[in-house]
Amino acid sequence: MKSKIIFSIFILLVFLSGIGVGMYGGLAVGASPSVSQLWAGAKEMQAAISLIDKQEVNKARSLLCNSIKTRVVIMDFAQPIKNSTSSSQLQDVENYVFGQMKKDKSELSAICI
Protein backbone atom coordinates (compact mmCIF):
# COMPACT_ATOMS: atom_id res chain seq x y z
CA MET A 1 0.00 0.00 0.00
CA LYS A 2 2.79 2.38 0.97
CA SER A 3 4.72 1.61 -2.25
CA LYS A 4 1.64 2.39 -4.38
CA ILE A 5 1.37 5.87 -2.82
CA ILE A 6 5.09 6.56 -3.32
CA PHE A 7 4.91 5.30 -6.90
CA SER A 8 1.82 7.48 -7.58
CA ILE A 9 3.57 10.56 -6.17
CA PHE A 10 6.64 9.81 -8.29
CA ILE A 11 4.51 9.51 -11.46
CA LEU A 12 2.70 12.76 -10.60
CA LEU A 13 6.01 14.59 -10.11
CA VAL A 14 7.36 13.27 -13.42
CA PHE A 15 4.14 14.33 -15.16
CA LEU A 16 4.19 17.84 -13.67
CA SER A 17 7.89 18.34 -14.40
CA GLY A 18 7.26 17.25 -17.99
CA ILE A 19 4.51 19.83 -18.33
CA GLY A 20 6.80 22.50 -16.86
CA VAL A 21 9.71 21.68 -19.15
CA GLY A 22 7.38 21.57 -22.14
CA MET A 23 5.91 24.98 -21.35
CA TYR A 24 9.36 26.50 -20.86
CA GLY A 25 10.63 24.97 -24.10
CA GLY A 26 7.58 26.17 -26.01
CA LEU A 27 7.98 29.71 -24.77
CA ALA A 28 11.72 29.75 -25.43
CA VAL A 29 11.34 28.45 -28.99
CA GLY A 30 8.40 30.76 -29.69
CA ALA A 31 10.22 33.87 -28.47
CA SER A 32 13.55 33.30 -30.24
CA PRO A 33 12.45 34.39 -33.77
CA SER A 34 10.99 37.60 -32.34
CA VAL A 35 14.17 38.37 -30.43
CA SER A 36 16.38 37.73 -33.46
CA GLN A 37 14.14 39.94 -35.63
CA LEU A 38 14.39 42.74 -33.06
CA TRP A 39 18.16 42.32 -32.94
CA ALA A 40 18.47 42.39 -36.74
CA GLY A 41 16.25 45.48 -36.95
CA ALA A 42 18.30 47.30 -34.33
CA LYS A 43 21.56 46.49 -36.14
CA GLU A 44 20.10 47.67 -39.47
CA MET A 45 19.01 50.95 -37.87
CA GLN A 46 22.47 51.43 -36.34
CA ALA A 47 24.06 50.85 -39.73
CA ALA A 48 21.65 53.30 -41.40
CA ILE A 49 22.38 55.99 -38.81
CA SER A 50 26.10 55.41 -39.28
CA LEU A 51 25.74 55.79 -43.05
CA ILE A 52 23.67 58.97 -42.64
CA ASP A 53 26.32 60.40 -40.32
CA LYS A 54 28.92 59.68 -43.01
CA GLN A 55 26.72 61.53 -45.56
CA GLU A 56 26.09 58.32 -47.50
CA VAL A 57 22.34 58.80 -47.72
CA ASN A 58 21.83 56.64 -50.82
CA LYS A 59 23.51 53.65 -49.16
CA ALA A 60 21.40 54.19 -46.01
CA ARG A 61 18.24 54.38 -48.11
CA SER A 62 19.20 51.21 -49.97
CA LEU A 63 19.91 49.39 -46.70
CA LEU A 64 16.58 50.42 -45.18
CA CYS A 65 14.63 49.62 -48.35
CA ASN A 66 16.16 46.14 -48.53
CA SER A 67 15.30 45.62 -44.88
CA ILE A 68 11.71 46.69 -45.45
CA LYS A 69 11.34 44.49 -48.51
CA THR A 70 12.67 41.50 -46.60
CA ARG A 71 10.31 42.07 -43.68
CA VAL A 72 7.33 42.48 -46.03
CA VAL A 73 8.18 39.18 -47.71
CA ILE A 74 8.48 37.47 -44.31
CA MET A 75 5.15 38.89 -43.14
CA ASP A 76 3.42 37.94 -46.39
CA PHE A 77 4.76 34.41 -46.02
CA ALA A 78 3.86 34.13 -42.33
CA GLN A 79 0.37 35.65 -42.72
CA PRO A 80 -0.09 36.78 -39.12
CA ILE A 81 -3.59 36.70 -37.69
CA LYS A 82 -5.14 40.15 -37.89
CA ASN A 83 -7.87 41.34 -35.63
CA SER A 84 -9.67 44.68 -35.46
CA THR A 85 -7.26 46.05 -32.86
CA SER A 86 -4.09 45.24 -34.79
CA SER A 87 -5.66 46.45 -38.05
CA SER A 88 -6.62 49.79 -36.50
CA GLN A 89 -3.16 50.16 -34.93
CA LEU A 90 -1.53 49.46 -38.28
CA GLN A 91 -3.79 52.04 -39.93
CA ASP A 92 -2.87 54.61 -37.24
CA VAL A 93 0.85 54.00 -37.81
CA GLU A 94 0.45 54.34 -41.58
CA ASN A 95 -1.49 57.59 -41.14
CA TYR A 96 1.17 58.96 -38.80
CA VAL A 97 4.10 57.95 -41.00
CA PHE A 98 2.66 58.90 -44.37
CA GLY A 99 0.62 61.87 -43.19
CA GLN A 100 -1.77 63.24 -45.78
CA MET A 101 -0.26 61.13 -48.55
CA LYS A 102 -2.84 59.46 -50.74
CA LYS A 103 -3.28 55.77 -50.14
CA ASP A 104 -2.60 55.05 -53.79
CA LYS A 105 -0.60 51.84 -53.97
CA SER A 106 1.72 53.10 -56.72
CA GLU A 107 2.57 56.18 -54.69
CA LEU A 108 3.40 54.12 -51.61
CA SER A 109 5.36 51.65 -53.74
CA ALA A 110 7.63 54.46 -54.86
CA ILE A 111 8.86 54.87 -51.29
CA CYS A 112 10.61 51.49 -51.08
CA ILE A 113 8.42 48.51 -51.62
Secondary structure, DSSP 4 states (H G I P E B T S, - for coil): -HHHHHHHHHHHHHHHHHHHHHHHHHHHHHHHHHHHHHHHHHHHHHHHHHHHHTT-HHHHHHHHHHHHHHHHHHHHHH-----HHHHHHHHHHHHHHHTT----HHHHHTT--
